[in-house]
């Protein structure tokens, strides 16, 4: 018999649309439901195969917001008919333009991706500041944190404690960014919470790129088949120091 969660929340969780209480409830459900866990694995494998075929381009965040605005109008009146068709045609044109521009100018595509990624990661950082959401496991023991992450992810990532250098490990958690599971190591430095997001990649190494969004600083880079992104409201100099420690 198919699990009731499979029709209601599973696809939303896989797409990264579940947040807060519902996401936490579904994660608890996954600990006991083999069917939902297996279906998530199947969805992830299917997504991987589709990505390898290169049949699509990632839609920019601005296009998703445009489509969402039309799907959830602020003040709905009568049932739309022809205007809604034109909305979808306009969205399709925007997507086509975005694809053409990204193919002509790869640097612009990379910049848009980084900006979109930074926005989602800053959202995750803000969410982690809420009580009860900072860590999935609270520990400064590197081995304990590593085992906890290994049990929940299909990849291994470096875990280190830099307490002697002023950045004390607080623990870790697993977040969902752009539909992928990512590890988040949590540090405290200079009285500020710092999240270090990590996930595997097949892309080549990339030198650090930094920016700010909504009062939060972030640093993104790739090294040794791992992507990293630090984010915090700590001073930029503190983030630079932690970045150098991790990148060593």
N, C-alpha and C positions, 0 to 999 in steps of 0.2 A: 504494500500500500504506500502511495506517495505521501511524503510528509507535508503537512499543511503549510509549513514555513517555505517550502519549495516554490509555491505559487505566489506567496505574499511578499516575503522579504529577501529571498535568496538572490535574485537578480539585482535588486537594489543594493544589496551588500557587496556583491561582486563588482558593480559599477561604481562603488564608492559614494553612493547616494545616501546611505544610512548613516546617521550621526547620533551622538549622544546616547540617550537611554535605549533607543531601539537597536543601535549597533552593539551596545554592551549586552543586551538581552539575546541578540542573535548569536553573539560569540559564545555566550554560556550554552546556548542550544547546541552549537557545533561540537561541544565537548562530549555530547551524549548521542548525537544523531549521525550515524555512519552514512546514511543516504545523502544528507545535505553536504557533508564533507566530501563525499565522492563526486557529487555533482559540481562542486566548486572546482575540484581538480580537473574534471572534464572540461569545464568552461575555460579554465586557464590554459589547458592544452590546445583547445580550439582557437583561442585568441593567439597563442604562439604560432600556430600553423598559418593563420590568416596574416599575421604580421610578416612571416617569411615570404608569403606570396606577393607582398607589396601591392596589394589591390587598392589600398586607400591611403589617404594622407590625414594626419591628425587635424581636426578642426580647431581653429584658434578659439581662445576663451571668449572673445568678443562675439563670435558667431553663436556659441552655445548660449550666451546670455540673450542674444537676439531671439533665438528660437524659443528659449524658455519664457521670454516675455510674451510671446504670441500664444504659447501653450497655456499660460496662466495669466490671463489679462487681469488688470487691477479692478476694473469695473465692468464686468460682462453685462451685455444687454440682450438683444435678440440673438438667436443662433446664427453665427456667421456662415456664409456660403461662399459666394464668389470672392469677397475680400480675403478670406483665409487662403484660398488657392493662390492669390497673388502674393500673400505673405510667404508661402512656401516657395514659390518661384523666385522671389527676391532672395530668400535664404540660400536657395540652390545656386543662384548667380554669384552671391557673395562667396560661397564655398569654392566655386569654380575659379573665381578671381584669386582667392587665397592660395589654391593649389598651383595656379600658373605662376604667381609671383614667387612662391616658395621654391619652385623648380628653377626659375630664372635667377633668383638671388638666394643661394643657400645660407649666406650669412644672416639675412633677414629672418629666415625660417629658424635658425639657431637662436637668434635673439628673442623671437616670439616664444619659442619653447621655454627658454630660461625664465622669461618674465611670467609665463603661465605657471611654470613649476614653482617659482618663488612665491607666487600668490597662494597656491594650494598649501605650500609648506608653512608659510606664515599663518594661514588659517589653522593648520594643525598645531602649531606652536601656541597660538592663542587658546585653542581648545584645551591644550595640556595644562594651562595655568589654572583651570577650574579645579576646585577641590575634588579629589578622587580620580583625576584623570592624568596626573603627572607621570606616574609609572605603573606598569603592569607588574613589575617586581621591584621592590625597594631594597637595594643592597649595594654595598661598595666592594663586594667580593667579585673580582673579575671572573673567576671560574664559575661561580653561581649564576651570574648574569649571562655568561656565554652558554651554559647548559640550558638556561631558560629560553634563550633565543633559538638555540638549535632545535629544541622540541617544537617550536612553533613556525619555523621557517624552513624552506627547502634549500637554504644556502648558509654558509658560515661567514661570519664577518669579524673583523678585529675588534676586540674589547680591551680597553686599557684604562687605568685609573691614574690621573695626573695630580693627585692630591698634593704631592710635594712641590709641584709647580704652580699651585694655586687653583687647580680645577679638580674638585672632588667629585668622583662618580657617585651618583645617587641611585642609579638603577636603570631600567630600560622598559620599553613597551613596544608593541607592534601597531603601526598605523597603516592606513590605506590611502595612498596618494596616486592619483590618476589611474585607479583601478588595479594598482599593484601593491603587494604587501611590502612594507619597508620597516626596517629596524630603526628605533630612535633611542640613542643613548642620552641619558640626562646627566648633566653636570651642573655644579654651582661654582661660579667664579666671581669674585668681587661683589658678592651679595646678589647676583643675578642668575636666573635659571637659563641654561643654555641647552638647546636640543641639537643633537648631531644625528641627522637622518642619513641612512646608508642603505644601498641596495645594489645588487650585482648588475653588471653591464657588459656588453660585448664591444662597446665603443672604445676607441683609443684614448689614451691619457689626455687630459686637458688641463691647462694651467688654471689657477683660481680666477674666478670672476665674482665680483662683489657688488652689492647694491643695497638699497633700503626701501622699505615699504611699510607705511602706516606706523612709523616710529620704530620699526624693527630692522636690524642689520642682518644681512645674510652673506655667506660665502659659499660658492659652489665650485667643485672641481671633480675630476675623475683621475683615479690612479689604481693600477694593478687590478683591473676588472671590477672596480667598485666605484660607484658614484657617491659623493658626499655633499651634504649641505648643512652648514651651521646656521642657526638663527637665534637671535636673542635681542633684548634691548640693552645689553651690556655695551660698554664702550668699544668702538671699532678696534682699538689697540688690543683689547682683551681677546676679541674674536681672532685677530691676526695671530696672537700668541698661541691660542689653542689650535688653530689651523696648522701652524708650523709643527706643533707637537704631534698631531695626528699624522701629518704628511711625512714625518721622518721615517 
